[in-house]
Every structure is written in structure tokens, then in C-alpha cells.
Amino acid sequence: LTLASALGDAYVTPEAASMSAAMWWTALLGLLLATARTSAQISEVHLTLAPSSIAPSALYVSFATPRQDEAEEAPTGTGVYYRVQGSSSWTFVPASVTSYNHTSLGYGYYVSPWFHHALLDKDLEAEMVVEYAPAEAATTDGKPPASAATYSYQTPSLASAYGGDSEQKTVLVLMGDLGQTEHSATTVQHIIDNDFNTDTVLLVGDLSYADNNQTRWETWAELTEQIFTKKALMTLPGNHEIETDIVDDVSFKPYASRYPMMPTVYNKGGYDFNSWKANMWYSFEVGNAHIIHLSSYHPFGTYSYATGEVSEQYAWLSNDLISVDRSKTPWIIANMHAPWYNSNVNHHNEIQAVGMRESMEDLFQKFSVSVVFAGHVHAYERMHPTCLNHTMPGCPTFINIGDGGNREGIYGEWLPGQDGAPAPDWSAFRQGSYGHGVLTLMNSTTALWEWHRNKDPEWYVEDSVVIENTYFMAKPGEADTSDGGDDDDGDDDEGGDDDDSAAAFAVVAVLSNMVSMVCGALIVFFMMRYLQARIQRQSRGESDLELESLVQVSK
């Protein structure tokens, strides 16, 4: 057996010389897990967070069991046993069960396994080690079956929104467009080898690259299980999750069934089919941050020609941002799949990115969103703080992290900037390479971002930057009323230059919009005058022809 046979035809087998010993042990572990589950019937185990004001440390445990055919009735009695480490008593939680059928031109008809999602929300507290065991049925002795695999997980610190410390340190791993290649395996291994007390893993879309070959979802779950049984996964849909069924015309069915993202805790919207709900956009609290996940592939505009109203996603986002108490939750981080700013040749100025930016960027500025992550572009790029295509203090820092390891390859071709510049002025660092990132919120005001580039058999930090919380900074174009200008270090002029620069950019942006409006009005005015003149000339011409005909008749 080989690593390729364990992970399916989506896996690209690396040359033996390029594989580290650790990665070969990972491959062997994957084979042993796959073999063990043939008899245990349980696979695709993973965790997601499900925090709420009632149960701040709640989480979901999800797993799959085989389904023979579409006529088979849903199993009952499945669930998860769990206990606090060191306790002798177990608690059993029943699971919600779903499945799907999928038809595509390339891969035909597919009957999915059963997917079980159990909410663990009782007796869990922050920073608690929890042991859990998925089970096909409850036992008479109140313990997991002897054959059940047991996993452990430490819950994050109490979120500041629920009474935790707003100055606490929060560690988030970011990746996108992961796929299941040898590069994906390297990224996974690097995250496992270098655990910085991560609170959760954020994946900004394009998970398995199944692309209608549904068995790839199964092999992707096997590849990532070693992370997501220990660290909670919070993800969002990318374009490779759309997978529209050619029979019922329903999109996102495989993704929504396998990774519903808190379906019974908060139903924010995006997917509701056959009584199964999933969140295509949603938010949650972790540490001292409010995390927002958006969908680039659902309506997001401020106006819908179909309904005459704002989109459901835009209305939700507005209300969600208003609800955040920044005295308790200082950081707001937003994620989506299609990047708003991108200087790569690929996926440049796509409607999903440009349209969402035009609809929502003003909200991000108004409510001081500090960092925005996206994927889609298979390369790494970090922007300077940017608003309305201009770099200025007080704006969000945009970071594209679609370099997880996908099978479509790295995008290494970049666009130049204006007037012969090598890059746009808002692009701070860009590189076509695989990797992942770590965002550490050091306290309420300062964060450290590090991009870890894959370089077999080691990883290293290729790019890093300190990010300031925009909530505590002057808005672009506003005067800075903080005490920062009164420092005794003689840097007052430098701070004043930043304010002048921000104000200048704001004035330029306003004047640019005014000029565009005036030019547009003038164009419309002259076109109307031109059309009016043509109509008048045509009318006079017809009158002349009529007069001429009358003269000829009189003659």
C-alpha cells in the first residue's frame, strides 16, 4: 500500500527523496487509521466550535458511518461519549444525522455515508481537557464501546464576549485552498509539528477539491483528521464547494452535510434543503476576537433586483457588526474566499470579489474590522492597511492565504503597479509558494502575523508584521485625538505626517468620486442634447419632404 492508495486519486504521490521521515510516519499512521475504521465503521471524525452565551465552551463532534443505499433508513441512537479528563463518569449525547445523494456528469450517482453531528454543551468549561469517543449506539454500562477510538481536546480560554479577559492572548491558524496533495500533507504536518497553543484553525474555503468526485471528500477527511480531532476547524465555502447537483440543481450539498458549521446553535442562513440547515455565513467568539465568515458565492449586495431588498447576507452582516461590544471583544476579524485586494494575474477583479468589496467595504471601515483573510488565489500576499484602493492608517490589513497545497498549482505571476512600479502601492509582500499562517492576538491592541512557508522538511517564517487594532486608531481622514501625538520621544511630526497622509488620501478619494459624478452628468447632458438635436433635424427633414411633395402636387 502507498500514501496515494490511502488518500485516493486526488493525492499526488511525492518522490521518496523529497519526503521527510516524519511525513512517512504520518502516511503510515493514516493507513493504520483507515484499516482500523474498516471494522469500527466510524470515519471522518472532526471538531468544530459551537460557543454561545449559554455554553461558551460548547463544541460539535462530527463523524461518518457507512450507508449501503439510498433506501436505507437513517440510524438512530448514534452519538458521542465525553468526559472531563480524570473523571470516571461519561456523558452520552445523541447526534443529529443527515446524508445526501449527488449526481454529476463526470462521476455519476453517489450515495453518501451517514453524517452524525453531536453538540457537546453540558459541563464544559474553558481550558478543560475533554475526552470524547464517537459511538454507533449507547451502551448499557454508560461507557464507550471497547472498540471505540477515544480522542482528547482542550477547550479554548473563555471568550471575552462571555466574561473572559479582553487582554488575553489568542492564537489562530489560517490556511486556505488546502486540497490533498503532497504539499497539503506538508502543510498539515507543519501545523501539527508546531502547535503554538492554537485556539482554533480557520480555513478560508476550498477544502477537498472534490469537484464532484465525492470520494475525495472521504480521503480529505482522512488526511486532516489528525489535526481536526485535536483542534477545532472553522471553515467557509469556496468555489470548489459549490458542486451543483445536475438532477435537483442544489449547490453546496456535500459541504453543508459534512461541515454545517453550528447548524443548531445559530442558523444564520445560506443552506436549507430536505430539513437540513447549514451556515454559509456566520460569526463566533474565540478568545478576545469576534470572527466573521462570509460567503463569496451567495448574494451579498445592498440591493437585489429579484426582491428589491438588500441581500440576506448583507443584512445579517450589518446587524452582526452592530451587536459586537468592543469594550468586551476588541478584535473583529473577517474571512471570505474571494480576495478583495489581489495583485496576482489569476482571479483578478472577479465579480465575487469586486462586488462584495463594493457592497461591504464601507461596513468594514465603519465598524473597524482589523484583519481580513481570503483564499482563492494560490499564492501568498499581504497588503498594507487599505481602504478604497488606497493605503492609509486605520484601515484593515488584507491577507490572501490560498496557498495550502491544492492540486491546481501555485500562481507565481504578478501584476505591476502604476507608473512602472513593481507592485501596487497597497501590496506589501507577495510570493508564489505553499504555506500557512499564524495570527497571535497579543492583547486588545496588538497582533503578530506570521506566514510560515513550506520548505521540506522544515518550515520557516518568511513574512511577519505587527498589526494594530484599528478600533483604537483614528478612522481614515479623521484627526487622531489620542495621546500618541504628545509622546516625549520627539516623533510628533511623524504622527502628524501620518494624519496628513490619511486626510490627503481621504480628500483625494472624495474628489475622485466628485469628478466621476460630474463627468458622468456632463456625458449624460451632452448625449441628451445630441439626441435632441438629431430628433429636431429629423423632424425638420420630414417637414421639408412633406412640403416638397405638396409643391409637386400643386404643380
NORFEN-V510508 format. One record per backbone hydrogen bond with DSSP energy under -1.0 kcal/mol. NH is the residue of the N-H (numbers start at 1). CO is the residue of the C=O. E is the energy in kcal/mol with one decimal. If there is no record, write none. Layout:
nh=NH co=CO e=E
nh=NH co=CO e=E
This chain:
nh=6 co=2 e=-1.6
nh=7 co=3 e=-1.8
nh=8 co=4 e=-1.5
nh=11 co=8 e=-1.5
nh=18 co=15 e=-1.5
nh=19 co=16 e=-1.1
nh=24 co=20 e=-1.8
nh=25 co=21 e=-2.1
nh=26 co=22 e=-2.0
nh=27 co=23 e=-2.3
nh=28 co=24 e=-2.4
nh=29 co=25 e=-2.5
nh=30 co=26 e=-2.3
nh=31 co=27 e=-2.0
nh=32 co=28 e=-2.3
nh=33 co=29 e=-2.5
nh=34 co=30 e=-2.5
nh=35 co=31 e=-2.5
nh=36 co=32 e=-2.6
nh=37 co=33 e=-2.0
nh=40 co=36 e=-1.6
nh=41 co=37 e=-2.2
nh=43 co=64 e=-2.2
nh=46 co=62 e=-2.0
nh=47 co=228 e=-2.3
nh=48 co=60 e=-1.8
nh=50 co=58 e=-2.2
nh=58 co=55 e=-1.8
nh=59 co=120 e=-1.8
nh=60 co=48 e=-3.3
nh=61 co=118 e=-2.4
nh=62 co=46 e=-2.7
nh=63 co=116 e=-2.0
nh=64 co=43 e=-3.1
nh=65 co=114 e=-2.0
nh=72 co=69 e=-1.4
nh=79 co=135 e=-2.4
nh=80 co=93 e=-2.3
nh=81 co=133 e=-2.4
nh=82 co=91 e=-2.2
nh=83 co=131 e=-2.1
nh=85 co=129 e=-2.8
nh=87 co=84 e=-2.7
nh=91 co=82 e=-2.7
nh=93 co=80 e=-2.5
nh=95 co=78 e=-2.2
nh=96 co=117 e=-2.6
nh=98 co=115 e=-2.1
nh=102 co=110 e=-2.4
nh=104 co=108 e=-1.8
nh=108 co=104 e=-1.6
nh=110 co=102 e=-2.6
nh=112 co=100 e=-2.4
nh=114 co=65 e=-2.9
nh=115 co=98 e=-3.2
nh=116 co=63 e=-3.3
nh=117 co=96 e=-2.5
nh=118 co=61 e=-2.7
nh=120 co=59 e=-3.2
nh=127 co=156 e=-1.5
nh=130 co=153 e=-3.7
nh=131 co=83 e=-2.8
nh=132 co=151 e=-2.5
nh=133 co=81 e=-2.7
nh=135 co=79 e=-3.0
nh=148 co=145 e=-1.7
nh=151 co=132 e=-3.0
nh=153 co=130 e=-2.2
nh=155 co=128 e=-2.4
nh=160 co=287 e=-2.7
nh=162 co=159 e=-1.6
nh=163 co=160 e=-1.4
nh=164 co=159 e=-2.2
nh=168 co=165 e=-1.3
nh=170 co=441 e=-1.7
nh=172 co=439 e=-2.7
nh=173 co=200 e=-2.0
nh=174 co=437 e=-2.8
nh=175 co=202 e=-2.0
nh=177 co=205 e=-2.4
nh=178 co=206 e=-1.0
nh=179 co=207 e=-2.2
nh=185 co=181 e=-2.3
nh=186 co=182 e=-1.7
nh=187 co=183 e=-2.3
nh=188 co=184 e=-2.6
nh=189 co=185 e=-2.4
nh=190 co=186 e=-2.6
nh=191 co=187 e=-2.0
nh=192 co=188 e=-2.0
nh=193 co=189 e=-2.8
nh=194 co=190 e=-1.4
nh=199 co=171 e=-3.0
nh=201 co=232 e=-2.7
nh=202 co=173 e=-3.3
nh=203 co=234 e=-2.1
nh=204 co=175 e=-2.1
nh=205 co=203 e=-1.0
nh=213 co=210 e=-2.1
nh=214 co=212 e=-1.3
nh=216 co=213 e=-2.0
nh=217 co=214 e=-1.2
nh=219 co=215 e=-1.8
nh=220 co=216 e=-2.3
nh=221 co=217 e=-1.9
nh=222 co=218 e=-1.6
nh=223 co=219 e=-2.1
nh=224 co=220 e=-2.2
nh=225 co=221 e=-1.1
nh=227 co=224 e=-1.6
nh=228 co=224 e=-2.4
nh=229 co=225 e=-1.2
nh=230 co=227 e=-1.9
nh=231 co=227 e=-2.7
nh=233 co=47 e=-2.7
nh=234 co=201 e=-2.6
nh=241 co=238 e=-1.5
nh=242 co=239 e=-1.2
nh=245 co=250 e=-2.4
nh=246 co=103 e=-2.0
nh=249 co=245 e=-1.5
nh=252 co=242 e=-3.9
nh=256 co=252 e=-2.8
nh=257 co=253 e=-1.9
nh=258 co=254 e=-1.8
nh=259 co=255 e=-3.2
nh=266 co=262 e=-1.5
nh=268 co=266 e=-1.1
nh=271 co=278 e=-1.0
nh=273 co=276 e=-2.2
nh=276 co=273 e=-1.8
nh=278 co=271 e=-1.9
nh=279 co=260 e=-2.6
nh=280 co=269 e=-2.6
nh=282 co=293 e=-1.9
nh=284 co=291 e=-1.9
nh=286 co=289 e=-2.1
nh=289 co=286 e=-2.0
nh=290 co=331 e=-2.4
nh=291 co=284 e=-2.8
nh=292 co=333 e=-2.8
nh=293 co=282 e=-3.0
nh=294 co=335 e=-2.5
nh=304 co=309 e=-1.7
nh=308 co=304 e=-3.3
nh=311 co=301 e=-2.3
nh=315 co=311 e=-2.4
nh=316 co=312 e=-2.3
nh=317 co=313 e=-2.5
nh=318 co=314 e=-2.4
nh=319 co=315 e=-2.0
nh=320 co=316 e=-2.6
nh=321 co=317 e=-2.6
nh=322 co=318 e=-1.9
nh=323 co=319 e=-1.5
nh=328 co=325 e=-1.5
nh=329 co=325 e=-3.1
nh=331 co=288 e=-1.8
nh=333 co=290 e=-2.3
nh=334 co=371 e=-2.2
nh=335 co=292 e=-2.5
nh=336 co=373 e=-2.0
nh=345 co=413 e=-2.4
nh=354 co=350 e=-2.9
nh=355 co=351 e=-2.5
nh=357 co=353 e=-2.2
nh=358 co=354 e=-2.4
nh=359 co=355 e=-1.7
nh=360 co=356 e=-2.7
nh=361 co=357 e=-2.2
nh=364 co=360 e=-1.9
nh=365 co=361 e=-2.0
nh=366 co=362 e=-2.6
nh=367 co=363 e=-2.4
nh=368 co=365 e=-1.3
nh=369 co=364 e=-2.5
nh=370 co=332 e=-2.0
nh=372 co=397 e=-2.4
nh=373 co=334 e=-2.1
nh=374 co=399 e=-1.8
nh=375 co=337 e=-1.7
nh=377 co=375 e=-2.6
nh=379 co=377 e=-2.4
nh=380 co=431 e=-2.7
nh=381 co=400 e=-1.8
nh=382 co=429 e=-3.1
nh=383 co=398 e=-3.1
nh=384 co=426 e=-2.7
nh=386 co=396 e=-2.4
nh=387 co=390 e=-2.9
nh=390 co=387 e=-2.4
nh=392 co=385 e=-1.7
nh=395 co=392 e=-1.0
nh=397 co=370 e=-2.5
nh=399 co=372 e=-2.8
nh=400 co=381 e=-3.3
nh=401 co=374 e=-3.4
nh=404 co=176 e=-2.2
nh=405 co=177 e=-1.0
nh=406 co=177 e=-1.4
nh=411 co=378 e=-2.8
nh=415 co=343 e=-3.2
nh=417 co=421 e=-2.8
nh=421 co=418 e=-1.8
nh=427 co=424 e=-1.6
nh=428 co=382 e=-2.0
nh=429 co=382 e=-1.9
nh=431 co=380 e=-2.7
nh=433 co=431 e=-1.2
nh=435 co=403 e=-2.3
nh=436 co=452 e=-1.8
nh=437 co=174 e=-2.8
nh=438 co=450 e=-2.4
nh=439 co=172 e=-3.0
nh=440 co=448 e=-2.8
nh=441 co=170 e=-3.0
nh=442 co=440 e=-1.0
nh=442 co=446 e=-1.4
nh=443 co=446 e=-1.3
nh=447 co=467 e=-2.6
nh=448 co=440 e=-2.7
nh=449 co=465 e=-2.7
nh=450 co=438 e=-2.0
nh=451 co=463 e=-3.3
nh=452 co=436 e=-3.1
nh=453 co=460 e=-2.0
nh=454 co=434 e=-2.7
nh=455 co=458 e=-1.3
nh=458 co=455 e=-1.9
nh=460 co=453 e=-1.3
nh=462 co=451 e=-2.2
nh=463 co=451 e=-1.2
nh=465 co=449 e=-2.0
nh=467 co=447 e=-2.7
nh=469 co=445 e=-2.8
nh=472 co=469 e=-1.4
nh=473 co=470 e=-1.5
nh=478 co=475 e=-2.8
nh=486 co=483 e=-2.0
nh=487 co=484 e=-1.0
nh=495 co=491 e=-1.9
nh=496 co=492 e=-2.5
nh=497 co=493 e=-2.4
nh=498 co=494 e=-1.9
nh=499 co=495 e=-2.0
nh=500 co=496 e=-2.9
nh=501 co=497 e=-2.8
nh=502 co=498 e=-2.7
nh=503 co=499 e=-2.9
nh=504 co=500 e=-2.8
nh=505 co=501 e=-2.6
nh=506 co=502 e=-2.2
nh=507 co=503 e=-2.7
nh=508 co=504 e=-2.7
nh=509 co=505 e=-2.5
nh=510 co=506 e=-2.4
nh=511 co=507 e=-3.2
nh=512 co=508 e=-2.7
nh=513 co=509 e=-2.0
nh=514 co=510 e=-2.4
nh=515 co=511 e=-2.9
nh=516 co=512 e=-2.2
nh=517 co=513 e=-2.2
nh=518 co=514 e=-2.7
nh=519 co=515 e=-2.9
nh=520 co=516 e=-2.4
nh=521 co=517 e=-2.5
nh=522 co=518 e=-2.7
nh=523 co=519 e=-2.5
nh=524 co=520 e=-2.3
nh=525 co=521 e=-2.6
nh=526 co=522 e=-2.8
nh=527 co=523 e=-2.2
nh=528 co=524 e=-2.3
nh=529 co=525 e=-2.3
nh=530 co=526 e=-2.4
nh=531 co=527 e=-2.7
nh=532 co=528 e=-2.6
nh=533 co=529 e=-2.3
nh=534 co=530 e=-2.3
nh=535 co=531 e=-2.3
nh=536 co=532 e=-2.3
nh=537 co=533 e=-2.7
nh=538 co=534 e=-2.8
nh=539 co=535 e=-2.4
nh=540 co=536 e=-2.6
nh=541 co=537 e=-2.5
nh=542 co=538 e=-2.3
nh=543 co=539 e=-2.0
nh=544 co=540 e=-2.4
nh=545 co=541 e=-2.3
nh=546 co=542 e=-2.1
nh=547 co=543 e=-2.5
nh=548 co=544 e=-2.6
nh=549 co=545 e=-2.2
nh=550 co=546 e=-1.8
nh=551 co=547 e=-2.2
nh=552 co=548 e=-2.2
nh=553 co=549 e=-2.0
nh=554 co=550 e=-2.2
nh=555 co=551 e=-1.7
